[in-house]
Amino acid sequence: MKLGKLEQITDLRSIWKNEAKDFTPWLAKEENLATLGDAIGIDIVLEETESNVGDFSVDLYATEEGSERKIIIENQLEETNHDHLGKIITYASGKDAEVIIWIVKKARDEHKQAIEWLNQHTDEQFAFFLIEIELWKINDSEPAPKFNIVERPNDWAKAMKKSANLSDTEDLELSFWQNFNSNASNHTEFSKNFKLRKPQPQHWYDLSIGSSAYRISLTVNTQKNQLSAGIYIDDDKAIYEKFKENESLLESLLGSKIEWRDAKKSSRFFTISSFDLAENENWSDAFNWYFDKCLRLKQVIIKMGV
């Protein structure tokens, strides 16, 4: 048996010549954020690249899927320096971020110590990651990235393990969304229009529809025995009002009555169907209801041009 030779590409700029123009757009792609997320144990959802923080901008601004924790990612295709250390603290403050990720070619000892100190002396809700990125290839293969965690919170692995200890309700919800994904993959029209998310043990499941301002949100309520499908709007009252002004059109397109919820920042509208999650032999009926509503909601977005 002949085996290939594993080689490291030490000159990162031979692949990404410029951090802002090459590396950041590459990292912003969903599959690459997924690789980074796998390395640290969370699902990262991109919100914005080169996101403004006063007169400056952070390379990537994102959220954690499921918890909506805010994430900032700062890239540096060279050794760490004091300038970037200051930047990540400034950006974290400006974005009110709880997960701070600093990706570098090489971490200097003094900056490893600084990130370790920050993890030890900040509230447990905050997590600072210092990550070295490497590139590897086998013979003449395409280069493959590898994220090496240099510093992270001491109890991070423990916290991730603890989160896997699910309640009966969470276990049921996780199984429900896992089955949803399996059925969605086999639904031609739905899978053509939507990209699936990783199932989580929670009562909601979000789908992107090409805007950072709003998304399709599916929920299941085990206490009220209800399903809902609608649009969740993060913080844009103008979009919410535009939807509400067209309530009759929306109800016609969705084929059902709409309920509206407007909070101080976020807002949403949705339609409801009765369903008992415990009746798992009928889950396919719930999934088909979701598929129909999601496709209708996408048509709503197209017709209204929002």
C-alpha positions in Angstrom: 0.0 0.0 0.0 1.4 3.4 -1.0 0.7 6.3 1.4 0.9 10.0 0.7 3.2 12.4 2.3 1.7 14.9 4.7 3.2 18.4 4.3 2.5 21.7 6.1 2.2 24.9 4.1 4.1 27.4 6.4 3.5 30.5 4.2 -0.2 31.2 4.9 0.0 34.2 2.6 0.7 32.0 -0.4 -2.9 30.9 0.0 -4.5 34.1 1.5 -2.5 37.1 0.4 -4.6 39.6 2.3 -6.4 39.1 5.6 -9.4 41.4 4.8 -9.7 40.6 1.1 -8.9 36.9 1.1 -8.9 35.2 4.6 -11.9 36.9 6.1 -14.2 36.1 3.1 -12.9 32.6 3.1 -13.6 32.1 6.8 -17.1 33.8 6.5 -18.3 30.9 4.3 -20.7 28.6 6.2 -18.6 25.4 5.7 -15.4 27.1 7.1 -17.2 28.6 10.1 -18.6 25.1 10.7 -15.0 23.8 10.8 -14.0 26.5 13.3 -17.2 25.8 15.3 -16.3 22.1 15.5 -12.9 22.9 16.8 -14.3 24.9 19.8 -17.6 23.1 20.3 -20.2 25.7 19.2 -22.3 26.4 16.1 -21.4 29.8 14.6 -23.8 31.8 12.6 -22.4 34.7 10.6 -24.1 38.1 11.1 -21.7 40.4 9.3 -18.1 40.8 8.0 -16.1 43.9 8.7 -18.7 44.9 11.2 -18.5 48.5 12.5 -17.3 49.2 16.1 -17.2 53.0 16.3 -14.5 54.1 13.8 -13.1 50.6 13.6 -14.4 47.2 12.3 -14.2 43.7 13.6 -13.4 41.0 10.9 -16.4 38.8 11.7 -19.4 39.3 13.9 -21.5 36.3 14.6 -23.9 34.6 17.0 -24.0 31.1 18.5 -26.9 29.1 17.1 -29.3 28.2 19.8 -28.2 30.6 22.5 -27.8 33.8 20.4 -24.6 34.6 22.3 -22.6 37.3 20.4 -19.3 36.3 18.9 -16.4 38.3 17.5 -13.6 36.9 15.4 -10.4 38.8 14.7 -7.9 37.4 12.2 -4.1 37.9 12.0 -2.0 35.9 9.5 1.2 36.6 11.5 2.5 36.5 15.0 0.3 37.9 17.7 1.0 41.5 18.8 -0.2 44.1 21.3 -2.2 46.0 18.7 -4.5 43.1 18.0 -4.8 42.2 21.7 -6.1 45.7 22.2 -8.4 45.4 19.3 -10.2 42.2 20.4 -10.9 43.8 23.8 -12.2 47.0 22.1 -14.4 45.0 19.7 -15.7 42.7 22.4 -16.8 45.7 24.4 -18.3 47.5 21.4 -20.3 44.4 20.3 -21.1 43.2 23.9 -19.6 39.9 22.8 -19.4 36.8 25.1 -17.3 34.6 22.9 -14.1 36.2 21.6 -12.0 34.4 19.0 -8.5 35.5 17.9 -7.1 33.5 15.0 -3.4 33.8 14.3 -0.5 32.2 12.5 1.6 32.0 15.7 0.8 32.9 19.3 3.6 34.6 21.3 4.0 33.4 24.9 3.1 36.8 26.4 -0.2 36.8 24.5 -1.0 33.2 25.5 -0.6 34.4 29.1 -2.8 37.5 28.4 -5.7 35.4 27.1 -5.3 32.9 29.9 -5.4 35.8 32.4 -8.6 37.2 30.7 -10.3 33.8 31.0 -9.3 33.5 34.7 -10.4 37.0 35.6 -13.6 37.6 33.7 -17.1 36.3 34.4 -17.8 32.7 33.4 -20.2 33.8 30.7 -17.2 35.1 28.7 -14.9 32.9 26.7 -11.6 34.0 25.1 -10.1 31.7 22.4 -6.6 32.0 21.0 -6.3 29.8 17.9 -3.4 29.1 15.6 -4.4 28.2 12.0 -2.3 25.7 10.0 -2.5 24.5 6.4 -1.7 20.9 5.4 -1.8 18.9 2.2 -1.1 15.4 1.1 1.2 15.3 -2.0 -0.5 17.6 -4.6 -3.9 17.7 -2.8 -5.8 20.9 -2.1 -4.6 22.5 1.2 -6.7 21.8 4.2 -7.1 24.1 7.3 -6.5 23.0 10.8 -7.5 25.1 13.8 -5.3 24.5 16.9 -6.7 25.9 20.2 -3.9 27.5 22.1 -5.9 29.1 24.9 -9.5 28.6 26.0 -11.5 28.8 29.3 -10.3 26.1 31.7 -13.8 24.7 32.2 -14.9 24.9 28.5 -14.6 21.2 27.8 -16.5 20.5 31.1 -19.2 23.0 30.2 -19.6 21.4 26.8 -19.9 18.0 28.3 -22.4 19.2 30.9 -24.6 20.7 28.2 -25.0 17.2 26.8 -26.8 16.0 29.9 -30.3 16.6 28.6 -33.7 16.7 30.4 -36.5 14.5 29.1 -38.0 17.4 27.2 -34.7 18.5 25.7 -34.0 14.9 24.6 -37.4 14.8 22.9 -36.9 18.1 21.2 -33.4 17.0 19.9 -34.9 13.8 18.5 -37.7 15.8 16.9 -35.4 18.2 15.1 -33.0 15.3 14.1 -36.0 13.6 12.4 -37.0 16.9 10.9 -33.6 17.2 9.2 -33.8 13.6 7.9 -37.2 14.2 6.4 -36.2 17.6 5.1 -33.2 16.1 3.2 -35.7 13.9 1.3 -38.1 16.7 0.5 -36.9 17.9 -2.9 -38.6 21.4 -2.9 -37.7 22.2 0.7 -34.0 21.1 0.4 -33.6 23.1 -2.8 -34.7 26.3 -1.0 -33.2 25.9 2.5 -30.0 25.0 4.1 -30.4 22.8 7.2 -29.0 23.7 10.6 -27.5 21.3 13.2 -30.4 20.1 15.4 -30.3 21.3 19.0 -32.2 20.3 22.2 -34.4 23.3 22.2 -37.9 24.3 21.2 -37.0 26.4 18.2 -35.2 25.8 14.8 -34.2 28.7 12.6 -33.7 28.8 8.8 -31.8 31.5 6.9 -33.6 33.3 4.1 -30.7 35.5 2.9 -31.0 38.4 5.3 -29.2 39.1 8.6 -32.3 41.2 9.7 -34.8 38.4 9.9 -35.1 34.6 9.6 -37.7 31.8 9.5 -38.3 30.5 13.0 -40.0 27.1 13.6 -41.1 26.2 17.2 -42.6 23.3 19.0 -44.4 23.8 22.3 -44.6 20.6 24.4 -46.8 22.2 27.0 -49.4 23.7 24.7 -49.1 21.0 22.1 -48.5 23.5 19.3 -46.3 24.1 16.3 -45.5 27.5 14.9 -43.8 28.8 11.8 -43.1 32.4 11.1 -40.6 35.2 10.7 -38.3 36.4 13.5 -37.0 39.9 13.2 -34.0 40.8 15.3 -34.1 44.6 15.6 -35.8 46.3 12.7 -39.2 47.9 13.4 -39.5 49.2 9.9 -39.5 45.7 8.4 -41.9 44.5 11.1 -44.4 47.3 10.3 -44.1 46.6 6.6 -45.1 43.0 7.2 -48.0 44.1 9.5 -49.3 46.6 6.9 -49.7 43.6 4.5 -51.4 41.3 7.0 -54.3 40.4 4.6 -51.8 39.5 1.9 -49.7 37.4 4.3 -52.7 35.5 5.6 -53.8 34.8 2.0 -50.4 33.6 1.0 -49.9 31.5 4.1 -53.4 30.1 4.1 -53.9 30.7 7.8 -54.4 33.4 10.5 -51.3 35.2 11.8 -50.3 36.1 15.3 -48.1 39.2 16.0 -45.6 39.8 18.8 -43.6 43.0 19.2 -41.0 43.3 22.0 -38.7 46.2 22.7 -36.0 45.0 20.3 -37.1 41.8 18.5 -40.4 41.1 16.9 -42.1 38.3 15.0 -45.2 37.0 13.4 -46.3 33.4 13.0 -49.0 30.9 12.3 -50.0 28.0 14.7 -51.1 24.4 14.4 -52.1 21.9 17.1 -49.8 19.0 17.5 -48.7 16.6 20.3 -45.0 16.1 20.2 -45.4 12.9 22.2 -47.1 11.2 19.3 -43.9 10.5 17.4 -45.6 8.2 14.9 -47.2 11.3 13.5 -44.1 13.5 13.3 -44.1 13.3 9.6 -47.4 15.3 9.6 -45.7 18.0 11.6 -42.7 18.1 9.3 -44.9 18.3 6.2 -46.8 21.3 7.8 -43.4 23.0 8.4 -42.3 22.3 4.8 -45.4 23.9 3.4 -45.3 27.0 5.7 -41.6 27.6 5.1 -42.0 27.5 1.3 -45.0 29.8 1.6 -43.0 32.2 3.8 -40.3 32.3 1.2 -42.8 33.3 -1.4 -44.1 36.0 1.0 -40.5 37.5 1.2 -40.2 37.4 -2.6 -43.6 39.0 -3.3 -43.1 41.8 -0.7 -39.5 42.4 -1.7 -38.3 42.9 1.9 
